[in-house]
Amino acid sequence: MNAPDGMIAFFAASPNEEASENPGQRNGLFTQELLSQLKIPNLSFDELIRKTTNAVKSQNAAQHPYRVGDLSDVFYFNHSPAPTHPEEPAKPVVDLEPVAMRYMEGGSFEMGSNKYDSEKPVHRVMVSSFRMATYETTVGEFEKFVEATGYQTEAEKGNGSYVWTGTKYEQKSGVNWRCNTAGEPRPRSEYNHPVIHVSWNDAVAYCEWLSRKTGQVYRLPTEAEWEYAARGGQQSRGTIYAGSNSLDEVGWCTTNTQDKGTQSVGQKGSNELGLYDMSGNVWEWCSDWYGDYSSDSQTNPRGAATGSYRVLRGGGWLDSPASGRVAARSYNTPSLRIFNVGFRVVSLQ
């Protein structure tokens, strides 16, 4: 198709290519990445095309977005002109320190285990390269998001979150991301703990904001990416936990927290790829819908096409060591808020 003079047609894929439907996600891969770029202010159309193309190609090497035509002028979908009254003080901008990330070179691995039915069958998986946060997202990092956007978490808009009373789980109103595992306000000295009382939906909102602020694509890891990274990627030593056969060396669980709550990120040893707390401390949201594994070999799998539950990985501070195994799986509803669930992000650039 030829575009009329002064116009551009931007396609999801090049001629004779098939565009990914992005199973399990709200939009196809091209639309998902285009929408992400459209949210970034003052991004020219040429830059939008370039960034969208690179984001799509990084997730699907067989798909190359395609443009025909040209524009004679610079065009913006989301243009924010300079203030008309420069003498008026601008709203303070929250400085965003880059999230500490580690590069995960792509490769293949045996995903799952024969220990529990939910982890069967063991199957071969290939994942592309990506970057993963060195640490779980902290309270301090989440605070920057809230300050910059005024975002209200589902716990704040709803009936709070589940807390640990010392003997049982209990839902308590007024509890949110600013609180500790018992539902009490955290002192600022604990803002380097992983953020908790956040839902899957809250974590996705954080990723979307981080993408807008940085111009890079941030999201939750797929379950396959999470397990590949926890196992140590191409440097894997085949350990039970992320970096060791002893969870006490690399993570926090009920045997070494005395059930006292979360711990500051990065206090235990890292795994082979320099990632901390992949086993224990808090469960981490993944992007996938939860479902049974396939026995077929897969490339960049994204979980079940639909579902009611999102995947959780890594185990938490109140769980047994078994939950911190690299193959261990759990799940819950995307709206869950609780004292032992947080998240970490991945980036495609």
C-alpha positions in Angstrom: 0.0 0.0 0.0 1.3 3.5 -0.9 0.5 6.4 1.5 -0.8 9.6 0.0 1.6 12.6 -0.1 2.2 14.0 3.3 0.9 10.9 5.2 2.4 7.8 6.8 1.0 4.3 7.1 2.5 2.4 9.9 1.9 -1.4 9.9 2.3 -4.0 12.6 4.6 -6.1 10.4 6.4 -6.0 7.1 4.9 -7.6 3.9 4.6 -11.4 4.2 5.1 -11.4 8.0 2.6 -12.4 10.7 2.0 -10.0 13.5 2.0 -11.5 17.0 -1.4 -11.6 18.7 0.5 -11.4 22.0 -1.4 -14.3 23.8 -2.6 -13.5 27.3 -2.3 -9.8 26.9 -4.9 -7.1 26.3 -3.6 -6.1 22.9 -1.5 -7.5 20.1 2.3 -7.0 20.5 2.4 -4.0 18.0 -0.6 -2.2 19.6 0.7 -2.9 23.1 4.1 -1.2 22.3 2.6 1.6 20.2 0.2 2.5 23.1 3.2 2.5 25.5 5.1 5.0 23.3 2.0 7.2 22.7 2.0 8.0 26.4 5.4 9.6 26.3 5.2 13.4 25.9 7.1 15.3 23.3 8.1 12.2 21.3 8.2 13.0 17.6 6.4 10.6 15.2 9.7 9.5 13.8 11.0 8.6 17.3 7.7 6.9 18.1 8.1 4.7 15.0 11.7 3.9 15.9 11.0 3.1 19.5 7.9 1.0 18.7 9.8 -0.9 16.1 12.7 -1.7 18.4 10.4 -2.8 21.2 8.4 -5.2 19.0 11.6 -6.7 17.4 13.1 -7.2 20.8 10.2 -9.5 21.7 9.5 -11.1 18.4 12.4 -11.3 16.0 10.1 -12.5 13.2 8.0 -9.3 13.3 9.3 -6.0 11.8 6.9 -3.0 11.9 6.7 -1.3 8.5 6.1 2.3 7.4 5.4 3.8 4.0 5.2 7.5 3.2 6.7 10.5 4.8 5.8 13.8 6.6 7.2 17.2 5.7 7.0 18.5 9.2 7.8 17.3 12.7 4.6 15.8 14.2 3.7 14.9 17.8 0.7 12.9 19.1 1.5 14.0 22.7 3.0 17.5 22.6 3.5 19.4 25.8 4.5 23.0 24.9 6.6 25.2 27.2 4.6 27.0 29.9 3.0 30.3 28.7 3.8 31.9 32.1 7.4 30.9 32.8 7.4 33.2 35.8 5.0 30.8 37.5 6.9 28.1 39.4 6.5 24.7 37.8 5.3 21.8 39.8 8.3 20.0 41.4 9.5 17.1 39.4 10.4 13.9 41.2 13.9 12.8 40.2 13.9 9.3 39.0 17.1 7.4 39.7 17.5 4.6 37.1 16.4 1.3 38.5 19.4 -0.9 39.0 19.2 -3.6 36.3 21.2 -6.6 35.3 21.6 -7.9 31.7 20.2 -11.4 31.1 21.7 -12.9 27.9 19.0 -15.0 26.3 19.3 -18.8 26.1 17.4 -22.0 26.6 16.7 -24.0 29.8 14.6 -26.8 31.3 11.7 -25.1 32.9 9.7 -26.7 35.7 10.4 -29.8 37.9 9.1 -33.2 38.7 8.6 -32.3 42.4 5.0 -31.2 42.3 2.2 -31.6 39.7 1.9 -27.8 39.2 5.6 -27.8 38.1 5.2 -30.6 35.5 6.1 -31.4 32.9 9.7 -30.2 32.6 9.9 -28.6 29.2 12.5 -26.8 27.0 12.1 -23.1 26.8 14.1 -20.5 24.9 14.0 -16.8 26.1 15.4 -13.7 24.4 17.8 -11.3 26.1 16.3 -8.8 28.6 17.3 -6.8 31.6 16.0 -7.5 35.1 15.9 -5.4 38.2 18.7 -6.3 40.6 16.4 -6.0 43.6 12.7 -6.2 44.3 10.9 -2.8 43.9 11.3 -1.0 47.2 8.9 1.2 49.2 11.1 4.2 48.3 10.9 3.5 44.6 7.2 3.0 44.7 6.8 6.3 46.6 8.4 8.2 43.7 5.7 6.8 41.4 2.9 7.8 43.8 4.4 11.3 44.4 4.7 11.9 40.6 1.3 10.7 39.6 -1.0 10.8 42.6 -1.8 7.2 42.0 -4.0 5.4 44.5 -3.5 1.7 45.0 -6.3 -0.8 45.1 -5.7 -1.1 48.8 -6.3 2.6 49.2 -9.4 2.7 47.0 -10.8 -0.6 48.5 -10.9 -2.2 51.9 -7.2 -2.3 52.7 -4.9 -5.3 52.6 -4.2 -8.6 54.4 -1.8 -8.4 57.4 0.0 -10.9 59.6 -1.2 -10.7 63.2 1.4 -13.2 64.4 -0.9 -16.1 64.3 -3.1 -15.6 61.2 -3.9 -13.6 58.1 -6.4 -10.8 58.6 -7.8 -8.2 56.2 -7.5 -4.7 57.6 -8.8 -1.5 56.2 -6.4 1.5 55.9 -3.4 -0.7 55.2 -1.5 0.2 52.0 2.0 0.3 50.5 3.3 2.6 53.2 2.7 -0.1 55.8 4.7 -3.1 57.1 3.6 -6.7 57.3 1.5 -6.0 60.5 -0.3 -3.1 58.8 1.6 -0.4 60.8 3.2 2.7 59.1 6.8 2.0 58.1 9.5 4.3 59.4 11.5 5.8 56.5 14.4 3.7 57.6 12.6 0.7 56.2 11.9 2.3 52.8 14.6 0.0 51.4 12.3 -3.0 52.1 10.4 -4.5 49.2 7.0 -2.8 48.7 4.1 -4.9 49.7 0.3 -4.6 49.9 0.3 -3.9 46.1 -1.8 -5.8 43.6 -0.8 -7.1 40.2 -2.7 -4.1 38.7 -0.7 -1.7 40.9 2.5 -3.2 39.7 1.5 -2.9 36.1 0.6 0.8 36.7 4.1 1.3 38.2 5.7 -0.3 35.1 3.7 1.9 32.7 4.7 5.1 34.6 8.4 4.0 34.6 8.2 3.5 30.9 6.7 7.0 30.3 9.4 8.6 32.5 12.4 6.9 31.0 11.3 6.3 27.4 12.2 2.6 27.8 9.9 -0.3 28.0 9.4 -1.6 31.5 7.0 -4.4 32.5 6.6 -7.4 34.8 8.7 -10.5 33.8 7.0 -13.4 32.2 7.1 -16.6 34.3 9.7 -18.1 31.9 11.9 -15.0 32.1 11.6 -15.1 35.9 12.6 -18.7 36.2 15.4 -18.4 33.6 16.9 -15.5 35.6 16.4 -17.2 39.0 18.2 -20.3 37.7 21.2 -18.1 36.6 20.6 -18.1 32.9 23.5 -19.3 30.8 25.7 -19.2 34.0 23.4 -21.6 35.9 25.0 -23.9 38.4 21.7 -25.9 38.8 21.0 -25.0 42.4 17.7 -25.5 44.2 17.4 -21.9 45.1 18.4 -18.7 43.3 22.2 -19.0 43.7 22.6 -21.7 46.3 21.4 -25.1 47.6 20.9 -23.4 51.0 18.2 -20.8 51.1 19.7 -19.2 54.2 22.6 -18.1 52.0 20.5 -16.3 49.5 17.0 -15.5 50.9 14.6 -14.9 53.7 11.9 -17.4 54.7 10.3 -18.5 57.9 13.4 -20.4 59.1 15.5 -17.2 59.4 13.1 -14.3 59.8 11.5 -15.6 63.0 8.3 -14.5 61.3 9.2 -10.9 61.9 8.5 -9.6 58.4 10.3 -8.4 55.3 14.0 -7.5 55.2 15.9 -4.8 53.4 16.7 -5.9 49.8 20.1 -7.2 48.9 21.2 -8.4 52.3 21.7 -12.0 51.4 24.0 -13.4 48.6 23.1 -12.9 44.9 22.7 -15.6 42.3 25.0 -16.2 39.3 23.6 -13.2 37.5 23.9 -10.7 40.4 20.2 -10.8 41.3 19.1 -10.6 44.9 16.2 -12.0 46.8 14.9 -14.1 43.9 14.3 -16.8 46.6 12.3 -15.5 49.6 11.6 -12.1 51.1 8.4 -11.5 49.1 6.5 -13.4 46.3 6.9 -11.5 43.0 4.1 -10.9 40.5 4.7 -12.1 36.9 2.8 -11.0 33.8 1.3 -14.4 32.9 -2.1 -15.8 33.6 -1.6 -19.0 35.6 -2.1 -22.3 33.7 -0.7 -25.8 33.2 2.6 -26.2 31.4 2.8 -27.7 28.0 5.3 -30.4 27.2 6.2 -28.8 23.9 9.4 -26.8 23.5 8.5 -23.0 23.5 10.1 -19.7 22.7 9.3 -16.7 24.9 6.1 -18.3 26.3 3.6 -15.9 28.0 1.5 -18.3 29.9 -2.2 -19.2 29.5 -4.2 -17.1 27.0 -6.8 -16.2 29.6 -7.5 -17.0 33.3 -8.5 -15.7 36.7 -5.2 -15.8 38.4 -1.8 -14.2 37.8 1.5 -16.1 38.5 3.5 -15.5 41.7 7.1 -16.6 42.0 10.0 -16.8 44.6 8.4 -17.5 47.9 8.1 -15.1 50.9 9.4 -14.4 54.4 6.6 -16.3 56.1 6.9 -19.4 53.8 8.8 -22.6 54.1 12.1 -23.0 52.1 10.3 -25.2 49.6 8.4 -22.1 48.3 11.7 -20.4 47.5 12.9 -23.1 45.0 13.5 -21.7 41.5 10.8 -24.0 40.1 8.1 -23.3 42.7 4.9 -21.7 41.5 1.9 -19.9 43.1 -0.9 -17.7 41.9 -3.6 -15.4 43.0 -6.1 -12.8 41.7 -4.7 -9.7 40.1 -6.4 -7.6 42.8 -4.8 -9.3 45.7 -3.1 -7.1 48.3 -1.2 -8.9 51.1 1.8 -8.6 53.4 4.2 -11.0 51.5 3.7 -10.1 47.8 5.7 -7.5 45.8 7.3 -7.4 42.4 10.4 -6.5 40.4 10.6 -5.2 36.8 12.3 -6.1 33.6 13.3 -3.9 30.7 13.7 -4.6 27.0 16.3 -1.9 26.4 
